[in-house]
Amino acid sequence: MLRPAAFGLVGVGFSLAFFIGGGAILGRWLDGKFGTEPVLTLLFLFLGLLLGSYDAYRRLRDVVTALNQNGRK
């Protein structure tokens, strides 16, 4: 049976897509506004990748902690 803590995994993929895609879209928009193409697109894409990876790590850590605590009961 699927434990409730495992439902925390649902947001991992969405979070990665949100941060990476959002960073790329924001960078592209700022490049168009300031004429710095592709500098800001790459910068915000990289920042989105870092933030998305950190958020995925945090979510996965919370799920593993919850699963370990449930297993000890």
Residue pairs with C-beta under 8 A, 6 or more apart in sequence:
3 66
3 67
3 70
5 63
5 66
5 67
5 70
6 63
6 67
8 59
8 62
8 63
8 66
9 59
9 60
9 63
11 59
12 56
12 59
12 60
15 52
15 55
15 56
15 59
16 52
16 53
16 55
16 56
17 52
18 52
19 48
19 49
19 51
19 52
19 55
20 45
20 48
20 49
20 52
21 48
22 48
23 44
23 45
23 46
23 47
23 48
23 49
23 51
24 41
24 44
24 45
24 48
26 44
27 40
27 41
27 42
27 43
27 44
27 45
28 40
28 41
30 36
30 40
30 41
30 44
31 37
31 38
31 39
31 40
31 41
34 40
